[in-house]
Amino acid sequence: MTAYLESTNGTPTNVTICFALFSVAGPSLTQIGSTQSAGVTASAAVPNPVTFNFNVGGGVSLAATQSIEVVVWLAATSSGASSNVSLVYDQSGVASQVSLVTT
């Protein structure tokens, strides 16, 4: 996964980014594996890429009618750092990306 993060308060900020994968069947969500997280630094003023690999472990079979949902969030911190970080997406040149490897 590559995510572009940017500090919104003018100074580099350490934050924890979290990731979870879900199978979706109608209105029902079932988490695949465990929630993953990584400590990263968001630079000031310019979105910077942070890249890391997650292994949610185990195998899962999906019916043709099911889909996969990826949920990404910044964990709250006691210092409020997560509220000072933006996850940049849907902009040319800084498109965050998730790649799923299946077998």
Z-matrix of the N, CA and C atoms (Angstrom, degrees):
N
C 1 1.446
C 2 1.516 1 107.90
N 3 1.306 2 115.39 1 135.85
C 4 1.458 3 121.12 2 172.22
C 5 1.515 4 107.90 3 -121.06
N 6 1.311 5 115.48 4 125.53
C 7 1.461 6 121.07 5 178.16
C 8 1.524 7 108.06 6 -126.01
N 9 1.305 8 116.49 7 138.79
C 10 1.460 9 120.90 8 175.53
C 11 1.521 10 108.40 9 -96.14
N 12 1.329 11 115.55 10 122.15
C 13 1.461 12 121.49 11 -178.33
C 14 1.523 13 109.49 12 -118.98
N 15 1.314 14 115.24 13 148.54
C 16 1.455 15 120.65 14 178.83
C 17 1.526 16 109.63 15 -142.47
N 18 1.320 17 116.07 16 134.00
C 19 1.452 18 121.16 17 174.65
C 20 1.519 19 108.32 18 -75.72
N 21 1.304 20 116.50 19 135.48
C 22 1.470 21 120.04 20 -178.65
C 23 1.523 22 112.76 21 -99.28
N 24 1.344 23 116.72 22 -0.35
C 25 1.463 24 117.97 23 -177.76
C 26 1.525 25 113.81 24 -109.09
N 27 1.345 26 117.73 25 11.26
C 28 1.458 27 120.88 26 175.12
C 29 1.515 28 115.91 27 86.43
N 30 1.332 29 118.27 28 -1.06
C 31 1.461 30 121.03 29 177.19
C 32 1.525 31 109.23 30 -131.67
N 33 1.334 32 117.22 31 148.70
C 34 1.472 33 118.63 32 176.84
C 35 1.524 34 110.10 33 -57.29
N 36 1.325 35 116.17 34 141.52
C 37 1.464 36 121.45 35 -175.38
C 38 1.520 37 110.40 36 -131.24
N 39 1.330 38 116.39 37 129.98
C 40 1.463 39 121.24 38 174.27
C 41 1.527 40 108.38 39 -85.92
N 42 1.328 41 115.21 40 135.95
C 43 1.459 42 120.05 41 -177.19
C 44 1.525 43 108.88 42 -150.59
N 45 1.311 44 116.95 43 160.55
C 46 1.463 45 121.82 44 175.83
C 47 1.517 46 108.80 45 -105.56
N 48 1.338 47 115.87 46 124.13
C 49 1.462 48 120.85 47 176.30
C 50 1.527 49 107.42 48 -100.44
N 51 1.315 50 116.46 49 136.34
C 52 1.463 51 122.27 50 -176.73
C 53 1.526 52 109.95 51 -118.20
N 54 1.317 53 115.69 52 154.60
C 55 1.456 54 122.45 53 -173.88
C 56 1.518 55 108.38 54 -145.99
N 57 1.312 56 116.96 55 134.58
C 58 1.467 57 121.49 56 174.01
C 59 1.523 58 108.72 57 -140.37
N 60 1.300 59 115.18 58 148.19
C 61 1.456 60 122.77 59 -178.69
C 62 1.522 61 107.87 60 -116.90
N 63 1.337 62 116.92 61 135.56
C 64 1.456 63 121.87 62 -177.85
C 65 1.521 64 110.43 63 -130.66
N 66 1.335 65 116.21 64 146.49
C 67 1.459 66 120.25 65 167.09
C 68 1.525 67 106.13 66 -94.22
N 69 1.315 68 115.14 67 141.60
C 70 1.460 69 121.12 68 -176.17
C 71 1.519 70 108.76 69 -119.00
N 72 1.327 71 115.38 70 123.66
C 73 1.461 72 121.78 71 175.66
C 74 1.528 73 106.46 72 -129.81
N 75 1.323 74 116.76 73 100.83
C 76 1.464 75 120.30 74 -175.79
C 77 1.515 76 109.52 75 63.62
N 78 1.327 77 117.90 76 -129.94
C 79 1.469 78 120.05 77 179.61
C 80 1.527 79 112.64 78 -85.76
N 81 1.339 80 117.48 79 1.04
C 82 1.466 81 121.12 80 -173.83
C 83 1.526 82 112.03 81 -96.97
N 84 1.345 83 115.87 82 131.82
C 85 1.461 84 122.57 83 175.38
C 86 1.521 85 109.19 84 -110.92
N 87 1.335 86 116.79 85 134.63
C 88 1.452 87 121.53 86 175.33
C 89 1.521 88 107.65 87 -127.31
N 90 1.329 89 117.00 88 122.17
C 91 1.458 90 119.64 89 -178.23
C 92 1.518 91 110.18 90 -70.03
N 93 1.331 92 115.78 91 138.04
C 94 1.457 93 123.45 92 176.77
C 95 1.524 94 106.94 93 -101.86
N 96 1.312 95 117.30 94 118.40
C 97 1.460 96 120.37 95 -178.90
C 98 1.517 97 111.54 96 69.33
N 99 1.320 98 115.82 97 -159.57
C 100 1.460 99 120.51 98 -177.25
C 101 1.526 100 110.56 99 -107.23
N 102 1.313 101 115.98 100 161.66
C 103 1.460 102 121.28 101 175.01
C 104 1.521 103 108.34 102 -65.87
N 105 1.316 104 116.28 103 135.36
C 106 1.450 105 122.48 104 179.97
C 107 1.525 106 109.13 105 -110.17
N 108 1.330 107 117.48 106 153.14
C 109 1.459 108 119.80 107 177.53
C 110 1.516 109 110.31 108 -148.54
N 111 1.327 110 115.31 109 159.88
C 112 1.462 111 121.38 110 178.24
C 113 1.518 112 108.83 111 -150.06
N 114 1.320 113 116.20 112 139.54
C 115 1.453 114 120.95 113 174.72
C 116 1.517 115 109.32 114 -81.92
N 117 1.318 116 117.38 115 129.81
C 118 1.464 117 122.12 116 -177.69
C 119 1.529 118 109.62 117 -137.44
N 120 1.323 119 115.39 118 166.53
C 121 1.460 120 120.90 119 176.42
C 122 1.521 121 108.71 120 -116.84
N 123 1.311 122 115.98 121 128.22
C 124 1.469 123 121.99 122 174.81
C 125 1.517 124 107.09 123 -95.86
N 126 1.341 125 116.27 124 124.15
C 127 1.461 126 119.40 125 -178.88
C 128 1.521 127 110.34 126 -77.47
N 129 1.313 128 115.09 127 163.45
C 130 1.469 129 121.17 128 -179.38
C 131 1.520 130 110.25 129 -85.29
N 132 1.307 131 116.88 130 136.47
C 133 1.465 132 126.02 131 169.67
C 134 1.520 133 116.32 132 73.84
N 135 1.336 134 119.32 133 -28.30
C 136 1.463 135 120.90 134 -177.46
C 137 1.521 136 108.67 135 -126.13
N 138 1.330 137 118.52 136 127.15
C 139 1.466 138 119.97 137 178.10
C 140 1.530 139 110.58 138 -59.58
N 141 1.319 140 117.63 139 129.94
C 142 1.459 141 120.64 140 177.82
C 143 1.521 142 109.79 141 -118.15
N 144 1.352 143 115.39 142 142.60
C 145 1.464 144 118.36 143 -179.85
C 146 1.518 145 110.91 144 -78.42
N 147 1.304 146 116.16 145 136.72
C 148 1.458 147 122.42 146 169.67
C 149 1.527 148 106.03 147 -121.79
N 150 1.325 149 115.73 148 126.25
C 151 1.460 150 120.99 149 -175.38
C 152 1.517 151 109.18 150 -120.86
N 153 1.312 152 116.36 151 135.10
C 154 1.453 153 121.11 152 178.29
C 155 1.515 154 108.47 153 -154.82
N 156 1.324 155 114.92 154 160.10
C 157 1.460 156 121.71 155 179.97
C 158 1.516 157 109.64 156 -109.76
N 159 1.319 158 115.39 157 140.62
C 160 1.461 159 122.07 158 175.28
C 161 1.516 160 107.54 159 -120.23
N 162 1.308 161 116.40 160 140.97
C 163 1.453 162 121.67 161 171.89
C 164 1.518 163 106.45 162 -121.80
N 165 1.315 164 116.63 163 105.42
C 166 1.462 165 119.47 164 -177.90
C 167 1.523 166 111.34 165 -77.27
N 168 1.322 167 116.23 166 -7.80
C 169 1.458 168 121.48 167 172.90
C 170 1.511 169 113.92 168 70.83
N 171 1.306 170 114.42 169 160.42
C 172 1.461 171 120.80 170 174.98
C 173 1.513 172 113.87 171 66.48
N 174 1.294 173 114.25 172 166.13
C 175 1.452 174 120.34 173 177.98
C 176 1.508 175 110.87 174 -106.15
N 177 1.302 176 115.25 175 151.62
C 178 1.455 177 120.97 176 178.93
C 179 1.514 178 107.41 177 -140.95
N 180 1.293 179 116.49 178 138.45
C 181 1.457 180 121.42 179 175.27
C 182 1.515 181 108.30 180 -106.97
N 183 1.311 182 116.30 181 134.57
C 184 1.458 183 121.53 182 179.30
C 185 1.518 184 109.76 183 -116.16
N 186 1.311 185 115.16 184 138.65
C 187 1.468 186 120.39 185 174.56
C 188 1.525 187 108.27 186 -73.76
N 189 1.299 188 116.19 187 159.38
C 190 1.463 189 121.17 188 -179.82
C 191 1.528 190 111.86 189 -59.10
N 192 1.306 191 117.52 190 -24.05
C 193 1.464 192 121.30 191 -178.54
C 194 1.530 193 113.16 192 -88.45
N 195 1.334 194 117.35 193 -4.72
C 196 1.457 195 121.29 194 -179.13
C 197 1.532 196 110.74 195 -94.16
N 198 1.324 197 115.46 196 158.59
C 199 1.458 198 121.02 197 175.17
C 200 1.522 199 108.75 198 -131.92
N 201 1.319 200 115.87 199 174.95
C 202 1.458 201 121.91 200 179.64
C 203 1.517 202 108.40 201 -114.10
N 204 1.323 203 116.20 202 135.24
C 205 1.460 204 121.59 203 177.11
C 206 1.525 205 108.40 204 -117.88
N 207 1.332 206 115.81 205 132.62
C 208 1.458 207 122.50 206 177.23
C 209 1.527 208 107.39 207 -106.93
N 210 1.328 209 116.61 208 127.90
C 211 1.461 210 121.35 209 179.34
C 212 1.527 211 108.00 210 -118.41
N 213 1.323 212 116.13 211 125.94
C 214 1.464 213 122.79 212 -179.87
C 215 1.521 214 107.89 213 -124.39
N 216 1.345 215 116.96 214 134.58
C 217 1.454 216 119.71 215 177.36
C 218 1.522 217 110.08 216 -149.92
N 219 1.304 218 115.72 217 162.00
C 220 1.461 219 122.20 218 175.79
C 221 1.519 220 107.47 219 -99.17
N 222 1.324 221 116.46 220 127.00
C 223 1.464 222 120.72 221 -177.87
C 224 1.520 223 110.49 222 -70.27
N 225 1.315 224 115.25 223 142.23
C 226 1.464 225 120.55 224 175.85
C 227 1.526 226 108.92 225 -67.80
N 228 1.316 227 116.00 226 145.19
C 229 1.467 228 121.01 227 177.78
C 230 1.516 229 108.94 228 -126.02
N 231 1.319 230 115.37 229 158.14
C 232 1.467 231 119.10 230 -180.00
C 233 1.522 232 111.78 231 -65.38
N 234 1.346 233 116.71 232 -24.94
C 235 1.470 234 119.73 233 179.60
C 236 1.524 235 112.04 234 -87.61
N 237 1.330 236 116.56 235 -3.76
C 238 1.466 237 119.95 236 -178.84
C 239 1.515 238 113.17 237 77.31
N 240 1.343 239 117.29 238 14.25
C 241 1.462 240 120.95 239 -176.66
C 242 1.523 241 112.84 240 -57.48
N 243 1.335 242 117.73 241 -36.97
C 244 1.464 243 119.55 242 -176.35
C 245 1.527 244 112.16 243 -63.77
N 246 1.331 245 117.35 244 -25.98
C 247 1.466 246 118.91 245 178.61
C 248 1.517 247 111.81 246 -78.42
N 249 1.351 248 117.08 247 -8.69
C 250 1.463 249 121.34 248 178.85
C 251 1.515 250 112.56 249 -103.08
N 252 1.330 251 117.25 250 15.79
C 253 1.462 252 121.25 251 -177.79
C 254 1.520 253 109.47 252 -127.84
N 255 1.330 254 114.57 253 136.84
C 256 1.464 255 120.58 254 176.60
C 257 1.515 256 109.35 255 -110.44
N 258 1.317 257 116.37 256 137.81
C 259 1.456 258 122.75 257 170.75
C 260 1.526 259 105.65 258 -93.37
N 261 1.328 260 116.08 259 114.44
C 262 1.468 261 121.09 260 -174.25
C 263 1.524 262 109.19 261 -89.14
N 264 1.308 263 117.09 262 130.44
C 265 1.457 264 121.64 263 179.38
C 266 1.525 265 109.28 264 -148.74
N 267 1.314 266 116.14 265 164.29
C 268 1.458 267 122.46 266 174.41
C 269 1.534 268 112.49 267 57.90
N 270 1.326 269 116.34 268 38.09
C 271 1.459 270 121.66 269 174.61
C 272 1.520 271 107.80 270 -132.92
N 273 1.315 272 117.15 271 136.96
C 274 1.460 273 118.66 272 -179.82
C 275 1.519 274 109.51 273 -62.90
N 276 1.303 275 116.38 274 139.58
C 277 1.456 276 121.83 275 178.80
C 278 1.505 277 114.35 276 88.96
N 279 1.317 278 118.34 277 -20.51
C 280 1.473 279 120.85 278 -179.59
C 281 1.530 280 110.29 279 -136.68
N 282 1.302 281 115.68 280 44.70
C 283 1.463 282 120.19 281 -177.90
C 284 1.522 283 110.25 282 -79.80
N 285 1.322 284 117.56 283 113.86
C 286 1.455 285 121.33 284 175.01
C 287 1.518 286 108.57 285 -64.40
N 288 1.334 287 116.48 286 151.10
C 289 1.459 288 120.33 287 -171.77
C 290 1.514 289 111.40 288 -142.92
N 291 1.322 290 115.72 289 139.95
C 292 1.463 291 121.93 290 172.65
C 293 1.520 292 107.12 291 -123.51
N 294 1.320 293 116.80 292 128.98
C 295 1.465 294 121.78 293 176.14
C 296 1.518 295 108.65 294 -114.58
N 297 1.321 296 116.26 295 127.85
C 298 1.457 297 121.22 296 177.31
C 299 1.522 298 108.93 297 -105.50
N 300 1.329 299 115.80 298 127.96
C 301 1.452 300 120.87 299 177.44
C 302 1.520 301 106.60 300 -103.19
N 303 1.307 302 116.61 301 122.42
C 304 1.461 303 121.10 302 -179.14
C 305 1.515 304 109.84 303 -120.40
N 306 1.302 305 115.19 304 157.71
C 307 1.459 306 119.77 305 177.24
C 308 1.506 307 109.77 306 -126.64
